[in-house]
């Protein structure tokens, strides 16, 4: 499409006058009389009420021509100074009428912006007005096809699985309820409303959460053995009653993912699209299996070669949206969840444009899709951070409230100039679906301390290197095992298990003594390095949404990466390491405990795992796993101490499909073993072996299978 500068070019450059003025520049011929007649027509229309769409088009064209004619008059060498002054004076008269008209209908003000988009109707009207003024206007050149209209088209991919689904179901069922919502244009039609709505949230007020219904006594929304907490069931009850848009701003740790997945199940919003940060996309797949086991999920990696387009839940991270936005708009999604929705707050960013275009495409096909924005920090810098999220939810468009919100504002019976409008408008927005609960508000629902695993996919070069090293280690173990089998010829499963253990023990001894080469310890260290930025990014999200957070790691280089990431994200942090003096360490602890600007503590698992009080935080991120359950618990207990008045959540970052996941499983098993022994349980207690040895046994056993 031609740009505005090309399609609405200045008359002096693209139009030639065909008749000379009869009496010089002060007669009633030329462009200015045409503009004067047209502006009077628009002024008269505005005096009778809101200006019609055709009147708005005429208003915009008059403003454009006044601007262009003024520029021409100032630079035209053929005009005398007297003629130039008279021309500018007459143009000022037209501009004055434009301003008076905009004062009557304030929605016209946006049309005065030089970069306001112009329609085909505006270009056609401008051409007619120039021709009426005596200009010879050449035909517009055809748009140049120098590149795709979609700025992301060159990056688009079409996974084979998507093509298969499209061929299997080429026609999407129409939604006959589309277009049934009336567009109300009454008392508030000419008011600028978005600014007052944002200001309404600056002033604060009552709790920013809609009124939720009480759930039934025994709801069957969650699978057996996975009971919903009361605050979760309340939101699902609202979905069951027909509510379909939510800004779910619960603090981290209150189960926003579970609520959105069960909401999709209750609303039958399948297929469901989940747009999430890279660090949590594997966790989303696991949560689908836990909370809606009857549904399938697929996670999009890279170009989507292993994508299952027939899955009920499609999970994609922000970073690869540009490659898949094209086909995602055609799949017929009935619901969309945007996790960590503050990622789209910048309307000019690529991720925001892509998310909003997907949401708009969904609303074009369905009148009531389930739309959920999940974020503990919907507002970071100013209340205008709400804008992109509200647009995603369909509450507003770029310039004004959409019909549902407009109807609610009309019911208030006030205008932005009236006292009481702001708090009432704030409540109208909240009632559309803002839900906010804090840990302290629902403490009775939560355990005092819990560990939540966040599996992450290591799909960069380092991640691929780690997986290759793991395969090579497994092959080395298999070769040793087969050599032993050939020499000893075991006859029973017990004999073969003994050989597996023998190979693992030998490998572990060599690894402990080795100074070079790949082994289990170098692999675990590499995994920590690969997870460092992901863990720090997640800790950043926590710091911005709930306050202070503690990040634990084992290796110095991982701690260094975490601190550097915090610095890049403008998160002020302190560090607690083994090489600090007692005075240095206490100074760092004091800063974390008392300085509001310090949001994160980067701590060594071994140096900071005991003897510290960090209970000002209730969220812990474990970037690297400990080899023992006790060390992990000691780290978590730096925050879970006397003086802590909130439930503590430890977020354990796990590298999916690597030995890291096996280590986490083993650490948990040891923790359960210790609990049984301490609690007096008479369950059979197995002899405890080292996690390193069991991890190698598991790696070899899996390879032999």
C-alpha positions in Angstrom: 0.0 0.0 0.0 1.2 3.5 -0.7 2.3 5.5 2.2 0.4 8.6 3.2 3.2 10.8 1.9 2.9 9.3 -1.5 -0.8 8.9 -1.8 -1.7 12.3 -0.4 1.1 14.3 -1.9 1.3 18.0 -1.9 -0.6 19.8 -4.7 2.5 21.7 -5.7 4.3 18.5 -6.4 1.7 16.3 -8.0 -1.1 18.6 -9.1 -1.0 21.3 -11.8 -3.5 24.2 -11.9 -5.4 24.2 -15.2 -6.9 27.8 -15.0 -5.4 31.0 -13.9 -7.1 33.1 -11.2 -9.3 35.8 -12.7 -8.5 38.5 -10.1 -5.3 37.4 -8.4 -4.9 35.6 -5.1 -7.8 37.4 -3.4 -10.7 36.0 -5.5 -13.1 33.2 -4.9 -11.4 30.7 -7.1 -8.7 28.1 -6.2 -8.4 25.7 -3.3 -9.1 28.0 -0.3 -12.8 28.7 -1.2 -13.3 24.9 -1.6 -11.8 24.3 1.8 -14.0 27.1 3.3 -17.2 25.7 2.0 -16.3 22.2 3.1 -15.3 23.2 6.6 -18.5 25.1 7.1 -20.4 21.9 6.2 -18.5 19.9 8.8 -19.0 22.7 11.4 -22.8 22.7 10.8 -22.9 18.9 11.1 -20.9 19.0 14.4 -23.4 21.5 15.9 -26.2 19.0 15.4 -24.4 16.1 17.2 -21.7 13.5 16.5 -20.1 13.9 13.1 -20.9 11.1 10.7 -18.2 8.9 9.2 -18.4 10.8 5.9 -18.1 14.1 7.8 -15.0 12.8 9.7 -13.4 11.9 6.3 -14.1 15.4 5.0 -12.7 16.9 8.2 -9.4 14.9 7.9 -9.0 15.8 4.2 -9.6 19.5 4.9 -6.9 19.4 7.6 -4.4 17.7 5.3 -5.0 20.2 2.5 -4.7 23.2 4.8 -1.4 21.8 6.0 -0.1 21.2 2.5 -1.4 24.5 1.1 0.3 26.4 4.0 3.6 24.7 3.2 3.2 25.6 -0.5 2.4 29.2 0.2 5.4 29.7 2.4 7.8 28.5 -0.2 6.2 29.4 -3.6 8.6 31.9 -5.3 5.8 33.1 -7.6 3.7 34.6 -4.7 4.3 38.2 -3.8 4.7 39.0 -0.1 1.2 40.5 0.0 -0.3 37.5 -1.7 1.6 35.1 0.6 0.3 37.0 3.7 -3.3 37.0 2.5 -3.2 33.3 1.6 -1.8 32.3 5.1 -4.5 34.5 6.7 -7.3 32.8 4.9 -5.9 29.4 5.7 -5.7 30.4 9.4 -9.4 31.2 9.1 -10.1 27.6 7.9 -7.9 26.2 10.6 -9.8 28.2 13.3 -13.0 26.7 12.2 -11.4 23.2 12.3 -10.4 23.9 15.9 -13.9 25.1 16.9 -15.4 22.0 15.4 -13.1 19.7 17.2 -14.1 21.4 20.5 -17.6 20.3 19.8 -16.7 16.8 18.8 -13.5 15.9 20.6 -13.1 12.6 18.7 -12.1 14.7 15.7 -8.9 15.8 17.4 -7.1 12.5 16.5 -7.7 13.2 12.8 -5.5 16.2 13.0 -2.4 14.1 13.7 -0.1 14.2 10.6 0.4 10.4 10.8 -3.2 9.4 11.3 -4.0 6.6 8.8 -6.0 7.6 5.7 -8.7 5.5 4.0 -9.4 5.1 0.3 -12.4 7.3 0.8 -10.2 10.1 2.1 -7.8 9.8 -0.8 -10.7 9.9 -3.3 -12.3 13.0 -1.6 -9.0 14.8 -1.7 -8.6 14.1 -5.4 -12.1 15.5 -6.1 -11.5 18.7 -4.0 -8.2 19.4 -5.8 -9.9 18.9 -9.1 -12.7 21.3 -8.1 -10.1 23.8 -7.1 -8.6 23.7 -10.7 -5.7 21.3 -10.1 -4.8 18.6 -12.6 -4.2 15.5 -10.4 -2.3 12.6 -12.0 -3.5 9.1 -11.4 -1.9 7.4 -8.3 0.8 5.0 -9.1 0.2 1.3 -8.3 1.5 0.2 -5.0 5.1 -1.1 -5.2 5.3 -4.8 -4.5 8.8 -4.6 -3.1 8.0 -6.6 -0.1 5.2 -8.5 1.7 2.5 -6.6 3.4 3.0 -8.6 6.5 6.3 -7.5 8.1 6.8 -11.0 9.5 5.8 -12.9 6.3 9.3 -13.7 5.3 9.8 -15.6 8.6 6.6 -17.5 8.4 6.8 -21.3 8.5 4.1 -24.0 7.8 4.8 -27.1 9.9 3.8 -30.4 8.2 1.4 -31.2 11.0 -0.5 -28.0 10.6 -1.0 -28.6 6.9 -2.3 -32.1 7.7 -4.9 -30.6 10.1 -6.0 -28.0 7.6 -6.5 -30.7 5.0 -8.4 -32.8 7.5 -10.8 -30.0 8.4 -10.7 -27.3 5.8 -13.8 -25.5 7.0 -14.3 -23.9 10.4 -17.8 -23.9 11.8 -19.2 -20.3 11.7 -20.2 -18.5 14.9 -23.7 -17.2 14.2 -23.6 -15.0 17.3 -20.9 -12.7 15.8 -22.0 -9.2 15.3 -25.0 -9.3 17.7 -23.5 -6.9 20.3 -24.9 -3.4 19.6 -22.5 -0.5 19.3 -23.7 2.1 21.8 -23.0 5.7 20.8 -24.9 7.9 23.2 -24.0 10.3 25.9 -20.2 9.4 26.0 -19.7 9.1 22.2 -17.7 12.3 21.9 -15.7 11.9 25.1 -12.0 10.8 25.2 -12.3 8.0 27.7 -9.1 6.0 27.8 -7.1 8.7 29.6 -9.8 9.0 32.4 -9.9 5.2 32.7 -6.1 5.0 33.2 -6.3 7.8 35.7 -9.0 6.0 37.6 -6.5 3.3 38.5 -3.8 5.8 39.5 -6.0 7.0 42.4 -6.4 3.6 43.9 -9.5 2.6 45.7 -11.1 -0.7 46.8 -9.5 -4.1 46.2 -8.7 -4.5 42.5 -10.7 -7.7 42.0 -14.1 -8.5 40.6 -16.7 -10.1 42.7 -16.5 -13.8 42.2 -19.2 -16.3 42.9 -19.0 -19.0 45.6 -18.2 -22.4 44.0 -20.5 -25.4 44.6 -19.8 -27.7 47.5 -18.2 -30.5 45.5 -17.2 -29.2 42.1 -15.9 -31.8 39.6 -13.8 -29.5 37.6 -10.3 -30.8 38.6 -9.2 -34.4 38.2 -9.4 -36.9 41.1 -6.7 -36.3 43.7 -6.0 -32.7 42.6 -8.4 -30.6 44.6 -8.7 -26.9 43.8 -8.0 -24.3 46.4 -11.0 -22.1 47.3 -9.6 -19.0 45.5 -9.0 -21.1 42.4 -12.5 -22.6 42.5 -14.1 -19.1 42.7 -12.6 -18.1 39.4 -13.7 -21.3 37.7 -17.2 -20.7 39.1 -17.2 -17.4 37.3 -16.3 -19.2 34.0 -19.0 -21.7 34.6 -21.5 -18.8 34.9 -20.4 -17.6 31.5 -17.6 -15.0 32.1 -15.0 -15.2 29.4 -12.4 -12.4 29.8 -9.9 -12.2 32.7 -6.9 -10.2 33.7 -5.7 -12.8 36.3 -3.2 -10.8 38.4 -2.7 -13.3 41.3 0.7 -13.3 42.9 3.1 -16.0 41.8 2.5 -19.3 43.5 -1.3 -19.1 43.6 -1.9 -21.4 40.6 -2.7 -19.1 37.7 -1.7 -21.8 35.2 -4.0 -24.4 36.7 -6.9 -21.9 36.8 -6.5 -21.0 33.2 -6.3 -24.6 32.0 -9.4 -25.7 34.0 -11.2 -22.5 32.8 -10.6 -23.7 29.3 -12.0 -27.1 30.1 -15.1 -25.7 31.7 -15.6 -23.2 28.8 -14.8 -25.9 26.3 -12.3 -23.4 24.8 -10.5 -25.9 22.6 -8.3 -25.7 20.7 -6.6 -23.4 23.2 -3.5 -21.2 22.4 -1.1 -20.5 25.2 1.6 -17.8 24.6 4.1 -18.1 27.4 7.8 -17.1 28.2 10.4 -19.7 27.1 11.3 -20.5 30.7 7.9 -21.9 31.5 6.6 -23.5 28.3 7.7 -27.0 29.3 6.0 -26.5 32.6 2.8 -25.6 30.8 2.8 -29.0 29.0 3.2 -30.7 32.3 0.4 -28.7 33.9 -1.9 -29.7 31.0 -1.2 -33.3 31.8 -1.8 -32.8 35.5 -5.0 -30.6 35.5 -6.7 -31.7 32.3 -5.3 -35.2 31.7 -8.1 -35.9 29.1 -6.6 -33.2 26.9 -3.4 -33.3 24.8 -0.8 -30.6 24.4 2.0 -29.7 22.1 4.9 -27.4 22.6 6.3 -25.4 19.6 10.0 -25.4 19.4 11.8 -23.5 16.6 10.1 -24.1 13.3 7.7 -26.6 14.8 9.0 -29.8 13.1 7.7 -32.0 16.0 4.4 -30.0 16.5 1.2 -31.9 16.9 -1.4 -29.6 15.3 -4.2 -31.9 16.4 -3.5 -31.2 20.1 -6.1 -29.5 22.3 -3.6 -27.0 23.7 -0.9 -25.4 21.6 1.9 -23.8 23.7 4.3 -21.3 22.1 6.9 -18.9 23.5 7.0 -15.3 22.6 10.4 -15.6 20.8 9.0 -17.8 17.9 5.6 -16.2 17.4 6.8 -14.3 14.3 7.4 -17.6 12.5 4.0 -19.1 13.3 1.5 -16.2 13.5 0.2 -16.9 10.0 -1.1 -20.4 10.5 -2.0 -19.8 14.1 -4.7 -17.3 12.9 -6.3 -20.0 10.8 -6.5 -22.9 13.3 -9.8 -21.9 14.8 -8.8 -21.4 18.4 -11.6 -20.9 20.9 -9.5 -19.6 23.7 -6.1 -17.8 24.2 -4.0 -17.4 27.3 -1.1 -15.0 27.5 1.2 -15.8 30.4 3.3 -13.0 32.0 1.2 -10.6 30.0 3.2 -7.6 31.0 5.6 -8.8 28.2 3.2 -7.1 25.7 2.9 -3.8 27.5 4.9 -2.0 24.8 2.4 -1.6 22.0 5.2 -0.8 19.5 7.1 -4.1 20.2 7.0 -7.1 17.8 5.6 -9.4 20.5 2.8 -7.0 21.4 1.8 -6.6 17.7 1.8 -10.3 17.1 -0.3 -11.2 20.3 -2.8 -8.5 19.5 -3.2 -9.6 15.9 -3.8 -13.2 17.0 -6.4 -12.0 19.5 -8.1 -9.8 16.9 -8.2 -12.7 14.4 -9.8 -14.9 17.1 -12.5 -12.4 17.8 -13.3 -12.1 14.1 -14.2 -15.8 14.2 -15.9 -16.1 17.6 -18.1 -13.8 19.6 -17.1 -15.1 23.0 -13.6 -16.7 23.0 -12.0 -17.4 26.4 -9.3 -14.7 26.7 -7.0 -14.7 29.8 -4.0 -12.5 30.6 -1.9 -13.9 33.4 0.5 -11.5 35.2 1.4 -10.6 38.7 2.5 -7.2 37.4 0.0 -5.7 35.0 1.4 -2.2 35.8 5.1 -1.6 35.9 5.8 2.0 34.9 2.4 3.7 34.6 -1.3 2.7 34.4 -1.0 3.0 30.6 0.7 -0.4 30.8 -2.9 -1.7 31.0 -3.6 -0.6 27.5 -2.1 -3.6 25.5 -3.6 -6.1 28.0 -7.1 -4.5 27.8 -6.8 -4.5 24.0 -5.9 -8.2 24.1 -8.9 -8.9 26.2 -11.2 -7.0 23.9 -12.2 -4.3 26.4 -10.8 -1.4 24.4 -9.4 -0.8 20.9 -6.6 1.6 20.0 -8.7 4.8 20.7 -11.8 4.0 22.7 -13.7 1.4 24.8 -15.3 -1.5 22.9 -19.1 -2.0 23.2 -19.2 -4.1 26.4 -17.1 -1.6 28.4 -18.8 1.4 26.7 -22.2 0.0 27.7 -21.0 -0.3 31.3 -19.7 3.3 31.3 -23.0 4.5 29.9 -24.9 2.9 32.7 -22.9 5.0 35.2 -24.9 8.0 34.1 -21.9 10.4 34.5 -19.2 11.9 32.2 -15.5 12.3 32.9 -16.2 15.9 33.9 -18.6 14.8 36.7 -17.4 14.0 40.3 -17.6 10.3 41.0 -17.0 9.2 37.4 -13.4 7.9 38.0 -14.2 5.4 40.8 -17.3 4.2 39.1 -15.4 3.8 35.8 -12.6 1.9 37.6 -15.2 -0.5 39.0 -16.7 -1.0 35.6 -13.3 -2.1 34.2 -12.7 -4.4 37.2 -16.1 -6.1 36.7 -15.0 -7.0 33.2 -12.6 -9.5 34.7 -9.7 -8.2 36.8 -8.9 -10.7 39.5 -6.1 -10.1 42.0 -5.3 -12.2 45.1 -2.2 -12.1 47.2 -0.5 -15.0 49.1 -1.3 -13.3 52.4 -5.0 -13.1 51.4 -5.3 -16.9 50.7 -2.7 -18.1 53.2 -5.2 -20.6 54.7 -5.3 -22.3 51.3 -1.6 -22.7 50.9 1.0 -25.0 52.6 3.6 -23.1 54.6 6.4 -24.3 52.3 6.4 -25.9 49.0 8.6 -26.7 46.0 7.4 -26.0 42.5 9.4 -27.4 39.5 9.7 -25.4 36.3 11.0 -27.6 33.5 12.8 -25.6 30.8 13.9 -26.7 27.3 17.6 -26.1 26.6 17.3 -25.6 22.8 20.3 -23.3 22.2 23.8 -24.3 21.2 24.9 -25.0 24.8 21.7 -27.1 25.4 22.4 -29.2 22.3 26.0 -29.6 23.4 24.8 -30.8 26.8 22.5 -33.4 25.3 25.3 -34.6 23.0 27.6 -35.0 26.0 25.0 -36.9 27.8 24.5 -39.3 24.8 28.3 -39.8 24.7 28.5 -40.6 28.4 25.6 -43.1 28.1 27.3 -44.7 25.1 30.6 -45.0 27.2 28.7 -46.6 30.0 26.9 -49.0 27.7 30.3 -50.1 26.1 31.7 -50.8 29.6 28.7 -52.7 30.6 28.7 -54.9 27.5 32.4 -55.6 28.0 31.6 -56.8 31.5 28.7 -58.9 30.3 30.9 -60.5 27.7 33.5 -61.3 30.3 31.2 -62.4 33.2 28.1 -63.8 31.4 25.5 -62.9 34.0 22.6 -65.4 34.3 20.0 -63.4 36.3 18.5 -59.9 36.5 20.2 -59.5 39.9 23.6 -60.2 38.3 22.9 -57.8 35.5 21.8 -55.1 38.0 25.1 -55.7 39.9 27.1 -55.1 36.7 25.2 -51.9 36.1 26.0 -50.7 39.5 29.7 -51.7 39.1 30.0 -49.7 35.9 28.3 -46.7 37.5 30.6 -46.8 40.5 33.7 -47.1 38.3 32.5 -44.1 36.3 31.8 -42.0 39.4 35.3 -42.7 40.9 37.0 -41.7 37.6 34.8 -38.6 37.4 35.8 -37.5 40.9 39.5 -37.9 40.1 39.3 -36.4 36.6 40.6 -32.9 35.8 39.7 -32.9 32.1 37.1 -34.5 29.8 33.3 -34.9 30.0 31.7 -36.6 33.1 28.7 -36.2 35.2 30.1 -33.3 37.2 31.1 -31.3 34.1 27.7 -32.0 32.6 25.8 -30.8 35.7 28.0 -27.6 35.7 27.2 -27.0 32.0 23.5 -27.5 32.7 23.7 -24.9 35.4 25.4 -22.4 33.0 22.6 -23.0 30.5 19.9 -22.4 33.1 21.5 -19.4 34.6 19.9 -16.7 32.5 16.5 -18.5 32.4 16.5 -18.8 36.2 17.5 -15.1 36.6 14.8 -14.1 34.1 12.2 -15.9 36.1 13.5 -14.4 39.3 13.2 -11.0 37.7 9.5 -11.7 37.0 9.0 -12.6 40.6 10.9 -9.5 41.9 8.7 -7.2 39.8 5.4 -8.9 40.8 5.8 -9.8 44.4 9.0 -8.1 45.7 12.2 -9.6 47.0 13.5 -13.0 45.7 16.4 -15.2 46.6 18.3 -17.1 43.9 20.5 -20.1 44.8 23.3 -21.6 42.7 26.3 -23.8 43.2 28.9 -22.5 40.9 30.5 -19.0 40.8 30.1 -18.7 37.0 26.4 -19.4 37.3 26.1 -16.8 40.1 28.0 -14.3 37.9 25.6 -14.9 35.0 22.6 -14.4 37.2 24.0 -11.1 38.6 24.7 -9.9 35.1 21.2 -10.7 34.0 19.7 -8.9 37.0 21.8 -5.8 36.1 20.6 -5.9 32.5 17.0 -6.1 33.7 17.5 -3.2 36.1 17.1 -5.4 39.2 19.4 -4.3 42.0 20.9 -7.4 43.7 23.3 -8.4 46.4 25.5 -11.5 46.5 26.4 -13.9 49.2 29.5 -16.1 48.4 32.0 -18.3 50.2 35.0 -15.9 49.7 33.4 -13.0 51.7 34.4 -11.9 55.1 31.8 -12.1 57.9 31.5 -8.3 57.8 31.0 -8.3 54.0 28.4 -11.0 54.2 26.4 -9.2 56.9 26.5 -5.9 55.0 25.0 -7.7 52.0 22.3 -9.4 54.1 21.4 -6.1 55.8 21.1 -4.4 52.4 18.7 -7.1 51.2 16.7 -7.0 54.4 16.3 -3.3 54.8 16.9 -1.5 51.4 13.6 -1.5 49.4 15.6 -0.9 46.2 17.4 -4.3 46.5 15.1 -6.8 45.0 17.3 -9.9 44.6 19.9 -11.9 46.5 22.2 -14.3 44.6 23.4 -16.9 47.0 25.8 -19.8 47.0 24.0 -23.1 48.0 26.9 -24.0 50.2 28.0 -20.7 51.6 24.5 -19.2 52.2 22.6 -22.4 52.9 22.9 -22.1 56.7 23.1 -19.4 59.3 21.3 -16.6 57.4 17.9 -15.0 57.9 16.4 -13.8 54.6 12.7 -14.0 55.6 11.9 -10.6 54.0 11.5 -12.8 50.8 8.9 -15.5 50.4 10.0 -16.7 46.9 13.2 -18.7 46.3 14.6 -19.7 42.8 16.9 -22.7 42.8 19.0 -22.3 39.6 21.2 -25.4 40.2 20.1 -28.5 42.0 21.8 -29.7 45.1 23.1 -33.3 45.4 21.2 -33.7 48.7 17.7 -33.0 49.8 19.0 -31.6 53.1 21.1 -28.9 51.3 18.1 -27.9 49.3 15.9 -27.7 52.4 18.5 -25.6 54.2 18.5 -23.1 51.4 14.7 -22.8 51.3 14.7 -22.4 55.1 16.7 -19.2 54.8 13.3 -17.6 54.0 11.0 -20.0 55.8 11.9 -18.8 59.3 10.3 -17.1 62.4 9.2 -13.7 61.2 8.0 -15.0 57.8 4.3 -14.2 57.6 3.7 -15.6 54.1 3.8 -19.1 52.6 7.2 -19.8 51.0 7.5 -21.1 47.5 10.7 -22.5 46.1 10.8 -22.5 42.2 13.2 -25.2 41.0 14.5 -24.7 37.5 14.8 -28.2 35.8 16.5 -28.8 32.4 13.9 -31.1 30.7 15.1 -34.2 28.9 18.5 -34.2 30.6 20.1 -35.8 33.6 19.0 -32.7 35.6 15.4 -34.1 35.6 16.7 -37.4 37.0 18.7 -35.7 39.7 15.6 -33.7 40.8 13.6 -37.0 41.0 16.3 -38.6 43.1 16.6 -35.6 45.5 12.9 -35.7 46.0 13.0 -39.5 46.7 15.7 -38.9 49.3 13.6 -36.1 50.9 10.7 -38.6 51.2 13.0 -41.2 52.7 14.1 -38.8 55.3 10.6 -37.7 56.1 9.5 -41.3 56.6 12.4 -41.9 59.0 11.8 -38.8 61.0 8.0 -39.1 61.2 8.2 -42.7 62.4 6.6 -44.2 59.3 7.0 -47.9 59.3 7.4 -48.0 55.5 10.3 -50.0 54.2 13.4 -47.8 54.3 16.0 -48.5 51.6 19.7 -47.9 52.1 20.5 -44.4 51.0 23.1 -44.2 48.2 24.6 -41.1 46.6 22.5 -39.2 44.2 25.5 -39.1 41.8 25.7 -42.9 41.7 21.9 -43.3 41.3 21.9 -40.8 38.5 24.6 -42.7 36.6 22.7 -46.0 37.2 19.5 -44.4 35.8 21.4 -43.1 32.8 22.9 -46.5 32.0 19.6 -48.3 32.6 17.7 -46.0 30.3 20.3 -46.4 27.6 20.1 -50.2 27.8 16.4 -50.1 27.3 
